[in-house]
Amino acid sequence: MGQAALKSVEAEQSLDISSALDIVSECAAKGREQREIPKKAIEAIRKTGYFRSFLPKQYGGLERPPQEFFKASVDIAERDMGTAWASGIIAVHAYQLSLMDPQAAKDVYDAGPDTLISSSYNPAGAKVETAEGGFMLSGQWGWSSGSGHCDWVLLGGLIFDQGPENIHYRTFLVKKPDYVIEDTWHAMGLQATGSNDIIIKEPVFVPEYRTHHQMDGFNCKHYQDNEMYSIPWAQMFVRVVCTPAIGAAKHALQLFIDNAQGSSTDVTRLASDPDVTRRVAEAANLIDETEVIMYRNFDEMMDAVNSGREIPMKDRVKYRYQASLVIDRMMQAVDMLFDVAGGRSVYRNSPIQDIWHDIHIARAHVANNPISFARNLGAVHLGADSTDVFV
């Protein structure tokens, strides 16, 4: 961690999720089977304070630095990637609430600091009409990870009726029972995320203060004393949909090593196989490099905001691109191992096959496709302005 983060950690007790990890492992198979994180695992994670990591202290939160939070996310993912994916998405919403009108956070956290929020930011199925004091919202949204454990949801939508010069994207905060969850999550990986659909059949009123304008996130507008909240919202969110792959790849590497050491009467046989040793070395190095870059980037961002400096746009674009590469790199690491993992890896109950499926499904998330982010970074290096406002 950077010096700013270390001072914060030294001043207060750091986030410790170790008490939940064995329970996450215990519940992993059940989560895949029931297509949702078991309540026992959610409660174990909740007790550690993980969901309050980014919640301001005034609402009972911990205000932990991002390096700590994402280290915890990697640790959870080493036990089960689906649990880390959904739990991380739920937890990061406390950060977004901290950027919105304070009344929005008050509405949510008056019920307690462990009140949970899910999301679906894709605006394709949203219908939004401007109303006095707010908006009328209806529609259907997909992929709301962890929604079965949550009492609120953040939903994306485009505003078209305020004139052609003011078409823009917002996120809308909605409380149960103004929405229902439709069971649609039948996937070949990340089953435990419970990423079901959110439906609002009849339009519901969402007050202005329960919305978050996309450009407010881009401009790092917030209402908190802690300068951590000056880190762009995009930099926080994109990391929760890629970082779990680091922990999952670590798990795959350890499974491969354990299996290799126990699969032959001659435990040194694979250690002398040049193809296997190369694959292990390259996979381990990919994991290490990817994790180090993540912490380095958050060190730089924390150092900047704690010094009262803006994070340079070129760096924001670079960080965004590097986050988009995580899944591709972890896929590469896991694929190298899976290719030589042995005959038993083909069976459906193979743990390394579960990880293979999880990481490949994660690649389908739009945030994990690096093509547009590479083009934007290359253009910025050549003197153009960034064309991405989610950086």
VEXZAMI-798020 format. One line per 10 residues: their letters; for each residue x, y, z of N, C-alpha, C. Coordinates in steps of 0.2 Angstrom, whole numbers, always signed. Atoms other than C-alpha are relative to their C-alpha. Example, Ala and Ser with C-alpha at 12.3 -4.5 7.8 and 13.67 -1.06 7.14 Angstrom:
2
AS) +4:-6:+0:+62:-22:+39:+4:+6:+0; -4:-6:-1:+68:-5:+36:-4:+5:+3
END
This chain:
391
MGQAALKSVE) +4:-6:+0:+0:+0:+0:+4:+6:+0; -3:-6:-1:+5:+18:-2:+0:+3:+7; -1:-3:-6:+10:+29:+12:-7:+3:+3; +7:-2:-2:-8:+37:+13:-4:-5:+3; +4:+6:-2:-16:+20:+14:+3:-3:+7; -3:+3:-6:-4:+14:+27:-1:+4:+6; +2:-5:-6:-7:+29:+39:-7:-1:+2; +7:+2:-2:-25:+25:+38:-1:-6:+3; +0:+7:-3:-23:+7:+42:+3:+0:+7; -3:+0:-6:-11:+11:+56:-5:+3:+5
AEQSLDISSA) +4:-4:-5:-24:+23:+64:-6:-4:+2; +6:+3:-2:-38:+11:+65:+1:-8:-2; +0:+7:+1:-41:-8:+65:-1:-1:-7; +1:+2:+7:-40:-15:+47:-5:-5:-1; +5:+5:+2:-53:-25:+38:+2:-7:+1; -2:+7:-1:-52:-43:+43:-6:-5:-2; +6:+5:+2:-63:-56:+34:+2:-7:+1; -2:+7:+0:-53:-71:+39:-5:-5:+3; +4:+4:-3:-67:-77:+50:-6:-3:-4; +5:+2:+5:-79:-79:+35:+3:-5:-5
LDIVSECAAK) -3:+4:+6:-67:-88:+23:-2:-7:+0; +2:+7:+0:-70:-106:+29:-7:-1:-1; +7:+1:+2:-89:-103:+28:-1:+1:-7; +0:-1:+7:-87:-96:+11:+1:-7:-4; -2:+6:+3:-78:-112:+6:-5:-6:+1; +5:+5:-2:-91:-123:+15:-6:+1:-4; +6:-2:+3:-105:-114:+6:+0:+0:-8; -2:-1:+7:-97:-114:-12:-5:-4:-4; +3:+4:+4:-105:-129:-19:-8:+1:+0; +7:-2:-1:-122:-125:-12:-2:+6:-4
GREQREIPKK) +1:-6:+4:-121:-108:-20:-1:-1:-7; +0:+1:+7:-118:-115:-37:-7:-4:-1; +6:+4:+0:-133:-128:-34:-6:+5:+0; +6:-4:-1:-145:-115:-28:+0:+7:-4; -1:-6:+4:-139:-101:-40:-1:+6:+4; +0:-6:-4:-137:-89:-26:+5:-1:+6; -4:+1:-6:-125:-86:-11:-4:-2:+5; +4:+1:-6:-131:-95:+4:+0:+5:+5; +0:-5:-6:-137:-84:+18:+5:-1:+5; -5:+1:-5:-125:-92:+29:+7:+4:-1
AIEAIRKTGY) -7:-4:+2:-110:-85:+19:-1:+7:+0; +1:-7:+0:-118:-68:+17:+0:+2:+7; +0:-2:-7:-121:-67:+36:+7:+0:+3; -7:+0:-2:-103:-72:+39:+4:+6:-3; -4:-6:+3:-96:-59:+27:-3:+6:+3; +3:-6:-3:-108:-46:+34:+3:+1:+7; -3:-1:-7:-101:-49:+52:+7:+3:+0; -6:-3:+1:-84:-44:+46:+1:+7:-1; +0:-7:+2:-89:-27:+41:+2:+1:-7; -1:-1:+7:-85:-30:+23:-5:+4:-4
FRSFLPKQYG) +5:-4:+3:-101:-23:+17:+0:+8:+2; -1:-7:-3:-97:-7:+27:+6:+3:-2; -7:-2:+1:-80:-5:+20:+0:+8:-3; +0:-7:+3:-84:+11:+9:-6:+4:+3; +6:-4:-3:-99:+17:+20:+3:+5:+4; -3:-5:-4:-95:+34:+28:-2:-2:+8; +0:+2:-7:-93:+33:+47:-7:+3:+3; +6:-3:-3:-108:+45:+50:-6:-5:-1; +5:+5:+1:-119:+30:+44:+2:-7:+4; -2:+6:-3:-110:+17:+54:+5:-4:-4
GLERPPQEFF) -5:+3:+4:-97:+13:+41:+7:+0:+2; -7:+1:-2:-78:+9:+41:+4:+5:-4; -5:-5:+4:-71:+21:+27:+7:-3:-1; -6:+3:+1:-58:+8:+23:+3:+2:-7; -3:-2:+7:-45:+12:+9:-1:-6:-5; +1:+5:+5:-48:+3:-7:+5:-6:+0; -5:+6:+0:-32:-8:-6:-2:-5:+5; +2:+5:-5:-39:-16:+10:-6:-4:-3; +6:+3:+3:-56:-19:+2:+1:-5:-5; -1:+5:+6:-49:-27:-14:+4:-6:+2
KASVDIAERD) -4:+6:-3:-37:-38:-4:-5:-5:+3; +5:+4:-2:-52:-44:+5:-4:-4:-5; +4:+3:+6:-61:-47:-11:+4:-6:-3; -4:+5:+3:-46:-57:-18:+0:-6:+5; +0:+6:-5:-46:-68:-2:-6:-4:+0; +7:+4:+0:-65:-72:-3:+0:-4:-7; +0:+3:+7:-62:-76:-22:+4:-6:+0; -4:+7:-1:-49:-89:-17:-4:-5:+2; +5:+5:-2:-63:-98:-9:-6:-1:-5; +6:+1:+5:-77:-95:-22:+0:+7:-3
MGTAWASGII) +0:-6:+4:-76:-82:-36:-7:+3:+0; +6:-2:+0:-95:-81:-37:-2:+4:+6; +2:-3:-6:-97:-76:-19:+4:+7:+0; -4:-6:+0:-83:-63:-21:-3:+5:-5; +3:-4:+5:-91:-56:-37:-6:+4:+3; +7:-3:-2:-109:-53:-30:+1:+4:+7; -2:-3:-7:-102:-48:-12:+3:+7:-2; -4:-6:+2:-90:-35:-20:-5:+5:-3; +5:-4:+3:-104:-28:-31:-4:+4:+5; +5:-3:-5:-116:-26:-16:+4:+5:+4
AVHAYQLSLM) -4:-5:-5:-102:-18:-5:+2:+6:-3; -3:-7:+3:-96:-5:-18:-6:+5:-1; +6:-4:+1:-114:+2:-19:+0:+5:+6; -1:-5:-5:-110:+11:-2:+4:+5:-2; -4:-6:+3:-97:+21:-11:-4:+4:-4; +4:-4:+4:-109:+26:-24:-5:+4:+4; +5:-4:-4:-122:+31:-11:+3:+6:+3; -4:-6:-3:-108:+42:-3:+1:+6:-4; -1:-5:+5:-107:+52:-19:-7:+4:-1; +7:-2:+2:-126:+55:-20:-2:+5:+6
DPQAAKDVYD) +3:-4:-5:-137:+68:-11:+0:-4:+7; +0:+3:-6:-135:+64:+8:-6:-3:+2; +6:+3:-2:-153:+61:+10:-1:-7:-3; +1:+6:+2:-152:+46:-1:+3:-6:+4; -4:+5:-4:-139:+37:+10:-4:+0:+7; +4:+0:-6:-150:+42:+25:-6:-4:-1; +6:+4:+2:-165:+34:+17:+2:-8:+1; -3:+7:+0:-155:+18:+15:+2:-3:+7; -4:+2:-6:-145:+17:+31:-3:+2:+7; +4:-1:-7:-158:+23:+44:-2:-7:+2
AGPDTLISSS) +2:+7:-2:-162:+4:+44:+6:-3:+3; -6:+3:-3:-144:+0:+49:+5:+0:-5; -6:-1:+4:-127:+1:+42:+1:-6:-5; -1:+6:+4:-128:-17:+35:-6:-1:-5; +5:+0:+5:-143:-13:+23:+4:-1:-7; -4:+2:+6:-138:-21:+6:-4:+3:-6; +2:-3:+6:-140:-14:-11:+3:-4:-6; -3:+3:+6:-139:-23:-28:-1:+5:-6; +1:-5:+5:-139:-15:-45:-1:-3:-7; -1:+2:+7:-141:-16:-64:+0:+6:-4
YNPAGAKVET) -1:-7:+2:-134:-2:-73:-1:+0:-8; +1:+0:+7:-138:-7:-91:-7:+3:-1; +6:-3:+1:-151:+5:-97:-5:-2:-5; +4:+2:+6:-158:-5:-112:-7:-1:+2; +7:+2:-2:-174:-10:-103:-4:+5:+4; +3:-5:-4:-178:+6:-94:-4:+5:-3; +4:-5:+2:-192:+18:-96:+0:+6:+5; -1:-5:-5:-189:+35:-88:-4:+6:-3; +3:-7:+1:-200:+51:-88:+1:+5:+5; -1:-5:-5:-196:+67:-80:-7:+2:+4
AEGGFMLSGQ) +6:-2:-4:-209:+72:-66:+2:+5:+5; -2:-6:-4:-210:+86:-54:+3:-3:+6; -4:+2:-5:-197:+83:-41:+4:-6:-1; -3:+6:+1:-190:+68:-49:-2:-4:-7; +1:+4:+7:-194:+54:-62:-4:-6:+2; +4:+6:-1:-206:+40:-65:+4:-5:-4; -4:+5:+2:-197:+24:-68:-3:-7:-1; +3:+7:+1:-202:+7:-75:+5:-4:-5; -4:+4:+5:-194:-7:-86:+2:-7:+3; -3:+6:-2:-184:-23:-84:+8:+1:-1
WGWSSGSGHC) -8:-1:+0:-165:-24:-80:+2:-7:+1; -3:+7:-1:-154:-40:-81:+6:+1:+4; -7:+1:-3:-139:-46:-71:+0:+4:+6; +0:-4:-6:-143:-39:-54:+3:-5:+5; -3:+5:-4:-130:-49:-44:-1:+1:+7; +1:+0:-7:-134:-53:-26:-7:+3:+2; +6:-4:-1:-151:-45:-28:-5:-4:+5; +5:+4:-5:-160:-59:-17:+2:+2:+7; -2:-1:-7:-150:-53:-2:-2:+8:+2; +0:-8:+0:-154:-34:-5:-7:+3:+1
DWVLLGGLIF) +6:-4:-1:-168:-22:+0:-1:+6:-4; +0:-6:+4:-163:-8:-12:+3:-2:-7; -4:+1:+6:-157:-8:-30:+1:+7:-4; -2:-6:+4:-148:+5:-41:-1:-2:-7; +2:+2:+7:-155:+5:-59:+2:+5:-5; -2:-5:+5:-148:+13:-74:-5:+2:-5; +5:-3:+5:-158:+24:-86:+2:+6:-4; -1:-6:+4:-157:+37:-100:-5:+4:+0; +5:-5:+0:-166:+53:-99:+0:+3:-7; +1:-2:+7:-173:+58:-116:-4:+6:-1
DQGPENIHYR) +6:-5:+1:-187:+70:-112:+2:+7:+3; -2:-6:-2:-177:+85:-106:+4:+4:-6; -3:-4:+5:-172:+91:-123:+6:-4:-3; -6:+3:+3:-159:+85:-136:+7:+1:+2; -7:-2:-3:-145:+94:-128:+1:-2:+7; -1:+2:-7:-148:+86:-111:-2:-7:+1; +0:+8:-1:-149:+67:-115:+5:-2:+4; -5:+2:-5:-140:+59:-101:-2:-6:+4; +1:+6:-4:-138:+44:-90:+0:+1:+7; +1:+0:-8:-143:+42:-72:-1:-7:+3
TFLVKKPDYV) +1:+6:-4:-143:+29:-59:-6:+2:+5; +6:-1:-4:-160:+27:-49:+0:-5:+5; +0:+4:-6:-161:+21:-31:-7:-2:+1; +7:+3:+0:-177:+10:-29:+0:-5:+6; +1:+5:-6:-183:+1:-13:-5:-5:-1; +6:+5:-1:-193:-15:-11:-5:+3:+4; +2:+5:+5:-207:-18:-14:-2:+4:-7; +2:-4:+7:-207:-5:-29:+3:-4:-6; -2:+4:+6:-198:-19:-39:+0:-7:+2; +0:+7:-1:-198:-38:-40:+6:-3:-4
IEDTWHAMGL) -5:+3:+3:-185:-50:-44:-3:-6:-4; +2:+6:+4:-187:-63:-58:+5:-4:-1; -5:+5:+0:-178:-79:-58:+2:-2:-7; -2:+1:+7:-168:-79:-74:+7:-3:-1; -8:+2:+0:-150:-84:-69:+1:-7:+0; -2:+7:+1:-147:-100:-77:+6:+0:-4; -7:-1:+4:-128:-99:-82:+4:-5:+1; -5:+6:+0:-113:-110:-85:+5:+2:+4; -6:-2:-4:-102:-100:-73:-3:+5:+5; +2:-5:-5:-103:-88:-58:-8:-1:+2
QATGSNDIII) +7:+1:-2:-120:-97:-53:-2:+3:+6; +2:-3:-7:-119:-91:-35:-1:+7:+0; +1:-7:+0:-120:-73:-40:-7:+2:+0; +7:-1:+0:-139:-75:-42:-2:+7:-4; +1:-6:+4:-139:-62:-56:-6:+1:-3; +6:+0:+3:-157:-61:-59:-3:+7:-2; +3:-6:+3:-168:-48:-67:-4:+4:+5; +4:-5:-4:-176:-33:-59:-6:+2:-4; +6:-3:+4:-194:-28:-65:-4:+5:+4; +5:-5:-3:-204:-13:-61:-6:+1:-6
KEPVFVPEYR) +6:+1:+5:-221:-16:-70:-3:+7:-1; +3:-6:+0:-230:+0:-65:+5:+6:+2; -5:-5:-2:-220:+16:-65:+0:+2:+7; +0:-2:-7:-214:+21:-48:+4:+7:+0; -3:-7:+0:-208:+39:-43:+6:-1:+4; -6:+0:-3:-190:+41:-39:+2:+8:+1; -1:-7:-1:-186:+58:-31:+7:+2:-3; -6:-2:+3:-172:+68:-39:+6:-2:+5; -5:+1:-5:-161:+66:-23:+2:-8:+0; -2:+7:+1:-161:+47:-26:+2:-2:-7
THHQMDGFNC) -3:+2:+7:-153:+48:-43:+8:+3:+0; -7:-1:+1:-134:+49:-48:+1:+2:-7; -1:-2:+7:-130:+59:-63:+7:-3:-2; -7:+3:+2:-116:+51:-73:+6:+5:+0; -6:-5:+0:-106:+67:-75:+2:+2:+7; -3:-1:-7:-106:+69:-56:+5:-5:+2; -5:+5:-1:-97:+53:-55:+6:+1:-4; -6:-2:+4:-85:+58:-69:+4:+6:+3; -3:-6:-3:-82:+75:-60:+2:-1:+7; -2:+2:-7:-79:+66:-43:-4:+4:+5
KHYQDNEMYS) +4:-4:-4:-93:+76:-35:-2:-5:+6; +2:+4:-6:-96:+70:-17:-1:+4:+6; +2:-4:-6:-102:+76:+0:+4:-3:+7; -4:+3:-6:-89:+67:+12:+6:+4:+2; -6:-3:-2:-75:+74:+22:+7:-4:-2; -5:+4:+2:-64:+59:+18:+2:+1:-7; -2:-1:+7:-54:+63:+2:+0:-7:-4; +1:+7:+4:-55:+44:-3:-6:+1:-5; +6:+0:+4:-72:+48:-10:+1:+5:-6; -2:-3:+6:-63:+59:-23:+3:-4:-6
IPWAQMFVRV) -1:+5:+5:-58:+43:-32:-6:-1:-5; +6:+1:+5:-69:+42:-48:-4:-6:+2; +5:+5:-1:-84:+31:-45:+2:-6:-5; -2:+5:+5:-79:+21:-61:+6:-4:+2; -6:+4:-2:-62:+16:-54:-2:-5:+5; +2:+5:-6:-71:+8:-39:-4:-6:-3; +5:+5:+3:-85:-1:-49:+4:-5:-4; -2:+4:+5:-75:-8:-63:+5:-6:+3; -4:+5:-3:-63:-17:-51:-4:-5:+4; +4:+6:-3:-77:-27:-42:-2:-5:-5
VCTPAIGAAK) +2:+5:+5:-81:-35:-58:+6:-3:-4; -6:+3:+3:-63:-40:-62:+5:-3:+5; -5:+2:-5:-53:-42:-46:-2:-7:+3; +1:+7:-2:-62:-58:-41:+4:-6:-4; -4:+5:+4:-53:-67:-55:+7:-1:+2; -7:+1:-2:-36:-64:-47:+0:-5:+6; +1:+5:-5:-42:-74:-32:-1:-7:-2; +2:+6:+4:-50:-87:-43:+6:-3:-3; -6:+3:+4:-34:-89:-53:+5:-3:+5; -4:+3:-5:-24:-91:-37:-2:-7:+3
HALQLFIDNA) +2:+6:-2:-35:-104:-31:+1:-6:-5; -2:+5:+5:-33:-113:-48:+7:-3:+0; -7:+2:+0:-15:-113:-47:+2:-4:+6; -1:+4:-6:-15:-120:-29:-3:-7:-1; +3:+7:+2:-27:-134:-35:+5:-4:-5; -5:+4:+5:-15:-138:-50:+6:-3:+4; -6:+2:-4:+0:-139:-38:-2:-6:+4; +2:+5:-5:-9:-149:-25:-1:-7:-4; +1:+6:+4:-15:-161:-39:+6:-3:-3; -6:+2:+3:+2:-162:-47:+4:-4:+5
QGSSTDVTRL) -5:+4:-5:+11:-167:-31:-3:-6:+3; +3:+6:-2:-2:-180:-27:-3:-5:-5; +3:+4:+5:-6:-188:-43:+5:-5:-3; -4:+5:+3:+9:-199:-46:+4:-3:+6; -5:+3:-5:+20:-211:-36:+7:+4:+0; -7:-4:+1:+35:-200:-42:-2:+7:+1; +3:-7:-1:+30:-183:-35:+5:+5:-3; -4:-5:+3:+45:-175:-44:-1:-1:-8; +1:+1:+7:+39:-181:-61:-2:+6:-4; +3:-6:+3:+29:-166:-66:+5:+6:+1
ASDPDVTRRV) -5:-5:-1:+43:-155:-58:+5:+0:-5; -6:+1:+5:+55:-161:-72:-3:+1:-7; +3:-1:+7:+42:-158:-86:+1:+7:-2; -1:-7:+2:+48:-142:-95:-6:+3:-2; +6:-3:+2:+31:-139:-102:-5:+2:+6; +4:-2:-6:+22:-140:-85:+3:+5:+4; -3:-5:-4:+35:-130:-76:-1:+7:-3; +1:-7:+4:+34:-116:-89:-7:+2:+2; +7:-2:-1:+15:-116:-87:-1:+3:+7; +1:-2:-7:+16:-115:-68:+3:+7:+1
AEAANLIDET) -4:-6:-1:+29:-101:-69:-4:+6:-3; +4:-5:+4:+19:-91:-82:-6:+2:+3; +6:-2:-3:+3:-92:-73:+1:+3:+6; -1:-4:-7:+10:-87:-56:+2:+7:-2; -3:-7:+1:+19:-72:-64:-6:+4:-3; +6:-4:+2:+3:-67:-73:-4:+3:+6; +4:-2:-6:-7:-67:-57:+4:+5:+4; -4:-5:-4:+7:-58:-47:+0:+7:-4; +0:-7:+4:+9:-44:-61:-7:+3:+1; +7:-3:+1:-10:-41:-62:-2:+2:+7
EVIMYRNFDE) +2:-2:-7:-12:-40:-43:+4:+6:+2; -4:-6:-2:+3:-28:-41:-2:+6:-3; +3:-5:+3:-4:-17:-54:-6:+3:+3; +6:-3:-3:-20:-15:-46:+1:+4:+7; -1:-4:-6:-13:-10:-29:+4:+6:-1; -4:-6:+2:+0:+1:-37:-5:+6:-3; +5:-5:+3:-15:+10:-46:-4:+4:+6; +4:-3:-6:-25:+13:-30:+5:+3:+5; -5:-4:-4:-9:+18:-21:+1:+7:-3; +0:-7:+3:-7:+32:-34:-6:+4:+1
MMDAVNSGRE) +6:-4:-1:-25:+37:-33:-1:+3:+7; +1:-2:-7:-25:+38:-14:+5:+5:+1; -5:-5:-1:-9:+48:-14:-2:+6:-3; +2:-6:+3:-16:+60:-26:-6:+4:+4; +6:-3:-3:-33:+63:-18:+2:+3:+7; -2:-2:-7:-25:+64:+0:+4:+6:+0; -4:-6:+1:-13:+77:-7:-4:+6:-3; +5:-5:+3:-28:+87:-14:+1:+1:-7; -1:-1:+8:-23:+84:-32:-5:-4:-3; +4:+4:+5:-34:+78:-46:+4:-6:-3
IPMKDRVKYR) -3:+6:+3:-30:+61:-53:+0:+2:-8; -1:-2:+7:-23:+65:-71:-5:-4:-5; +4:+4:+4:-35:+60:-85:+3:-5:-3; -3:+6:+4:-22:+50:-94:+1:-6:+5; -1:+6:-5:-19:+40:-78:-7:-3:+1; +7:+4:-1:-38:+37:-76:-2:-4:-6; +1:+4:+6:-39:+31:-94:+4:-6:+1; -4:+5:+0:-24:+20:-91:-2:-5:+6; +2:+4:-5:-31:+13:-75:-6:-4:-2; +6:+3:+2:-47:+9:-83:+1:-5:-5
YQASLVIDRM) -2:+5:+4:-39:+0:-97:+4:-6:+3; -3:+5:-4:-28:-10:-85:-5:-5:+4; +6:+4:-3:-44:-15:-76:-3:-5:-5; +3:+4:+5:-51:-22:-92:+4:-6:-2; -5:+5:+2:-36:-33:-95:+0:-6:+5; -1:+5:-6:-38:-43:-78:-3:-6:-2; +3:+7:+1:-50:-56:-84:+4:-3:-6; -3:+3:+6:-41:-59:-101:+7:-3:+3; -6:+3:-2:-25:-62:-91:-1:-5:+5; +2:+6:-4:-33:-73:-78:-2:-6:-4
MQAVDMLFDV) +2:+6:+4:-41:-83:-91:+6:-3:-3; -6:+3:+3:-24:-85:-99:+4:-4:+5; -3:+4:-5:-17:-91:-83:-3:-7:+2; +4:+6:-2:-31:-103:-79:+0:-5:-6; +0:+5:+6:-31:-110:-97:+6:-4:-1; -6:+4:+0:-13:-114:-96:+0:-6:+4; +0:+5:-5:-16:-124:-81:-5:-6:-2; +5:+5:+1:-32:-132:-86:+1:-5:-6; -2:+4:+6:-25:-138:-103:+4:-7:+2; -5:+6:-2:-13:-150:-93:-2:-2:+7
AGGRSVYRNS) +2:+2:-7:-24:-153:-77:-2:-7:+1; +1:+7:-1:-27:-171:-81:-7:-2:-2; +7:+3:+3:-42:-182:-86:-5:+1:+5; +6:-1:-4:-52:-179:-70:-2:+7:+0; +2:-7:+1:-53:-161:-74:-6:+1:-4; +6:+0:+5:-66:-165:-87:-7:-1:+4; +7:+2:-3:-79:-171:-74:-3:+6:+3; +4:-6:-2:-92:-159:-69:+1:+3:+7; -2:-2:-7:-87:-159:-50:+7:+2:+1; -6:-2:-1:-70:-154:-54:+1:+8:+2
PIQDIWHDIH) -1:-7:-2:-65:-138:-44:+3:+5:-5; -4:-4:+5:-53:-132:-57:-4:+2:-6; +4:-2:+5:-66:-133:-70:-6:+5:+2; +4:-5:-2:-78:-123:-60:+3:+7:+0; -4:-6:+0:-65:-109:-59:+1:+2:-8; +0:-1:+7:-63:-111:-78:-6:+3:-3; +6:-2:+2:-81:-108:-81:-1:+7:+3; +1:-7:-4:-82:-93:-68:+4:+5:-4; -4:-6:+3:-68:-83:-76:-2:+1:-8; +2:-1:+7:-74:-86:-94:-7:+3:+0
IARAHVANNP) +7:-3:-1:-92:-81:-89:+2:+8:+1; -2:-7:-2:-84:-65:-81:+2:+4:-6; -2:-4:+6:-77:-60:-98:-5:+3:-4; +6:-2:+4:-94:-58:-105:-3:+7:+3; +2:-7:-2:-96:-42:-94:+3:+5:-4; -2:-5:+5:-95:-27:-105:+6:+4:+3; -6:-3:-3:-82:-19:-92:+6:-4:-1; -6:+4:+1:-70:-33:-96:+2:-2:-7; -2:+0:+7:-69:-31:-114:+5:+6:-2; -5:-5:+1:-53:-21:-117:+1:+4:-6
ISFARNLGAV) -2:-3:+7:-54:-16:-135:-2:+7:+0; +2:-7:+0:-63:+1:-133:+5:+4:+5; -5:-3:-5:-52:+5:-118:+7:+1:-2; -7:+0:+3:-36:+1:-127:+0:+6:-5; +0:-6:+5:-41:+13:-141:+0:+7:+3; +1:-7:-4:-46:+27:-129:+7:+2:+3; -7:-1:-3:-29:+25:-120:+5:+2:-6; -5:-2:+5:-19:+25:-136:-1:+7:-3; +1:-6:+3:-28:+40:-143:+2:+6:+5; -2:-5:-5:-25:+50:-127:+7:+1:+0
HLGADSTDVF) -7:-1:+1:-7:+46:-128:+2:+4:-6; -2:-4:+6:-7:+53:-145:-3:+7:-1; +2:-7:-1:-15:+69:-139:-7:+2:-1; +7:-1:+0:-33:+67:-141:-3:+0:+7; +4:+0:-7:-46:+69:-127:-3:-6:+1; +4:+7:-2:-54:+54:-118:-7:+1:-3; +7:+0:+3:-70:+49:-126:-4:-4:+5; +3:+4:-5:-75:+39:-110:-1:+4:+6; +1:-4:-6:-84:+47:-96:+0:-5:+6; +0:+5:-6:-84:+31:-85:+7:-2:+1
V) -7:+1:-2:-65:+32:-80:+1:+3:+6
END
